[in-house]
Amino acid sequence: MTKALRIGIAGLGTVGAGVIQILRQNGELLSARAGKEVVITAVSARDRNRDRGVSLDDLRWYDDPTALVADPDVDAVVELIGGSDGIALELTRAALVAGKPVITANKALLAHHGAELARLAEANGVTIGYEAAVAGGIPIVKALREGLAGNRIISVYGILNGTCNYILTTMRETGRDFQDVLAEAQELGYAEADPTFDIDGIDSAHKLALLAALAFGCPPDFDAVNIEGIRHVSALDIAFATEMGLRIKLLGVARKTEFGLEQWVQPAMVKIGTPISQIEGVFNAVVADGDQVDTTLHSGRGAGAGPTASAVAADIADLAREALPPVFTLPVDQLTRIPPAHMGRHQGAYYIRLMVVDRPGVLADVSALMRDHNVSIESLIQRARNPGEAVPIVLTTHETTEADMIDVLARIRALDSVLEPPRMIRIGTL
Ligand SMILES: NC(=O)c1ccc[n+]([C@@H]2O[C@H](COP(=O)([O-])OP(=O)(O)OC[C@H]3O[C@@H](n4cnc5c(N)ncnc54)[C@H](OP(=O)(O)O)[C@@H]3O)[C@@H](O)[C@H]2O)c1
């Protein structure tokens, strides 16, 4: 074998310790497959005395992660600290400037600074591996970059956050409310103490921006992603969805349309029986539609020490083989910004729930407004009568534009029989 690839790991938490574990357990296999020995030479974290469940005895320790870069026995830096700015950004820049490649699981960093860092990598003749940053253990970066290289990608979408999928699955299975299930998920360690990034859709949006860049050859554009998390998904909507043969999932969708690039992370309904509807609990899935291959589905564990370290190890092997391409597959100057498509142009079917006063004529008023706005109703559920009280009316529409839908819902909301803002959820034709 040729000279070893020597790596320095910054960040020894869930993923960092997982990478050390995987290299201890499967390092020989990985080295044989890569055609080059892979060794860890140095590490960095905050607390030198913390027990990480793996031995660090033979590894050089740095309190300051950026000091790893200057270590002559470190050929490549593995950044597993996290955060879009601060020390992770500083370390990544320093490594690239020093001509050392970087491997990271940090989607926030690349979603916000991807284009700048890709340019820096290119200028210094190195690259960045980030298989672990998108959907953890699912090798979707490699699939888009290599396996689907002969396709024009039409859309890429998926369930990109295991915490949200676990919460939605449990809400459906138990009929419990969001807050209750979130608290349980935190106790079980499936949700962070501060769950904001996950449940507000930000983590999914980071990953989606990277998927879109890979799929469509554009720089990642996190700010162009329309984001809504799962806080407002109710047990009631989940129950109605089931009754109508639908499942609610937090989807991340990137689609090239005639109006530009549509990117959104939002709770959406998918038909029960479609492959994506069957991804439950903490699992993730990504669907890529190519013009030649048609639909491909990639599923697996999106987080956790083993699955995420598995993806980091794949990048380490590619680095050892000298097989990592430019960061977003194309050289930075060939990445082309695609203008964002306004969501008002989105065409699709919708689920609508209204809370109305139960009195004669309400349904007729709603139907008339829908008809006047060319929105046609596909199915309707009206609950048993409780005269004078609030009751739900639930309907699904045929395909229409989102602008028309928003317009008609504003008029419906203005009816004095409608007691709450209507709930609107897209139904995916996925
Ligand atoms: N956890 C997952 O399942 C998962 C999945 C996919 C991607 N990721 C990504 O992987 C990265 C790491 O996540 P994680 O879950 O492993 O995080 P974590 O458990 O919180 O670990 C973070 C590590 O970074 C170290 N650290 C923090 N600030 C530091 C500083 N200023 N200097 C040196 N070290 C510092 C910490 O040191 P101490 O241990 O000494 O405190 C800790 O070892 C993040 O970008 C995350 O988004 C995680």
The ligand as an SDF file (V2000), in Angstrom:
LIG
                    3D

 48 52  0  0  0  0  0  0  0  0999 V2000
  -25.6940   13.4580   15.9600 N   0  0  0  0  0  0  0  0  0  0  0  0
  -26.1260   13.0300   14.7720 C   0  0  0  0  0  0  0  0  0  0  0  0
  -26.8150   12.0280   14.6760 O   0  0  0  0  0  0  0  0  0  0  0  0
  -25.7480   13.7890   13.5260 C   0  0  0  0  0  0  0  0  0  0  0  0
  -26.2150   13.3340   12.2880 C   0  0  0  0  0  0  0  0  0  0  0  0
  -25.8390   13.9930   11.1210 C   0  0  0  0  0  0  0  0  0  0  0  0
  -25.0180   15.0980   11.2020 C   0  0  0  0  0  0  0  0  0  0  0  0
  -24.5920   15.5330   12.4230 N   0  0  0  0  0  0  0  0  0  0  0  0
  -23.7050   16.6990   12.4660 C   0  0  0  0  0  0  0  0  0  0  0  0
  -22.4680   16.3020   12.9980 O   0  0  0  0  0  0  0  0  0  0  0  0
  -21.8640   17.3770   13.7090 C   0  0  0  0  0  0  0  0  0  0  0  0
  -21.5400   16.9170   15.1300 C   0  0  0  0  0  0  0  0  0  0  0  0
  -22.7300   16.5170   15.7620 O   0  0  0  0  0  0  0  0  0  0  0  0
  -22.7340   15.7030   17.1470 P   0  0  0  0  0  0  0  0  0  0  0  0
  -24.1170   15.2320   17.3330 O   0  0  0  0  0  0  0  0  0  0  0  0
  -21.6260   14.7200   17.1680 O   0  0  0  0  0  0  0  0  0  0  0  0
  -22.4550   16.8900   18.1680 O   0  0  0  0  0  0  0  0  0  0  0  0
  -22.0370   16.8020   19.7170 P   0  0  0  0  0  0  0  0  0  0  0  0
  -22.3350   15.4430   20.2500 O   0  0  0  0  0  0  0  0  0  0  0  0
  -22.6150   17.9870   20.3720 O   0  0  0  0  0  0  0  0  0  0  0  0
  -20.4520   16.9490   19.6520 O   0  0  0  0  0  0  0  0  0  0  0  0
  -19.8210   18.1610   19.3680 C   0  0  0  0  0  0  0  0  0  0  0  0
  -18.3470   18.0250   19.6750 C   0  0  0  0  0  0  0  0  0  0  0  0
  -17.6980   19.2380   19.3430 O   0  0  0  0  0  0  0  0  0  0  0  0
  -16.8570   19.6160   20.4130 C   0  0  0  0  0  0  0  0  0  0  0  0
  -16.7330   21.0610   20.4720 N   0  0  0  0  0  0  0  0  0  0  0  0
  -17.7210   21.9770   20.5900 C   0  0  0  0  0  0  0  0  0  0  0  0
  -17.2260   23.2120   20.6070 N   0  0  0  0  0  0  0  0  0  0  0  0
  -15.8880   23.0690   20.5050 C   0  0  0  0  0  0  0  0  0  0  0  0
  -14.8000   23.9790   20.4700 C   0  0  0  0  0  0  0  0  0  0  0  0
  -15.0070   25.2940   20.5590 N   0  0  0  0  0  0  0  0  0  0  0  0
  -13.5580   23.4720   20.3480 N   0  0  0  0  0  0  0  0  0  0  0  0
  -13.3510   22.1560   20.2560 C   0  0  0  0  0  0  0  0  0  0  0  0
  -14.3240   21.2370   20.2740 N   0  0  0  0  0  0  0  0  0  0  0  0
  -15.5810   21.7010   20.3850 C   0  0  0  0  0  0  0  0  0  0  0  0
  -17.4820   19.0560   21.6790 C   0  0  0  0  0  0  0  0  0  0  0  0
  -16.4830   18.9150   22.6610 O   0  0  0  0  0  0  0  0  0  0  0  0
  -16.7950   18.2930   24.1180 P   0  0  0  0  0  0  0  0  0  0  0  0
  -17.2340   16.8720   23.8620 O   0  0  0  0  0  0  0  0  0  0  0  0
  -15.4960   18.3370   24.8230 O   0  0  0  0  0  0  0  0  0  0  0  0
  -17.8630   19.1280   24.7200 O   0  0  0  0  0  0  0  0  0  0  0  0
  -18.0370   17.7370   21.1520 C   0  0  0  0  0  0  0  0  0  0  0  0
  -17.0720   16.7340   21.2390 O   0  0  0  0  0  0  0  0  0  0  0  0
  -22.8700   18.5280   13.6240 C   0  0  0  0  0  0  0  0  0  0  0  0
  -22.5400   19.3500   12.5410 O   0  0  0  0  0  0  0  0  0  0  0  0
  -24.1870   17.8240   13.3590 C   0  0  0  0  0  0  0  0  0  0  0  0
  -25.1190   18.6350   12.6660 O   0  0  0  0  0  0  0  0  0  0  0  0
  -24.9390   14.9150   13.5770 C   0  0  0  0  0  0  0  0  0  0  0  0
  1  2  1  0
  2  3  2  0
  2  4  1  0
  4  5  1  0
  4 48  2  0
  5  6  2  0
  6  7  1  0
  7  8  2  0
  8  9  1  0
  8 48  1  0
  9 10  1  0
  9 46  1  0
 10 11  1  0
 11 12  1  0
 11 44  1  0
 12 13  1  0
 13 14  1  0
 14 15  2  0
 14 16  1  0
 14 17  1  0
 17 18  1  0
 18 19  2  0
 18 20  1  0
 18 21  1  0
 21 22  1  0
 22 23  1  0
 23 24  1  0
 23 42  1  0
 24 25  1  0
 25 26  1  0
 25 36  1  0
 26 27  1  0
 26 35  1  0
 27 28  2  0
 28 29  1  0
 29 30  1  0
 29 35  2  0
 30 31  1  0
 30 32  2  0
 32 33  1  0
 33 34  2  0
 34 35  1  0
 36 37  1  0
 36 42  1  0
 37 38  1  0
 38 39  2  0
 38 40  1  0
 38 41  1  0
 42 43  1  0
 44 45  1  0
 44 46  1  0
 46 47  1  0
M  CHG  2   8   1  16  -1
M  END
$$$$
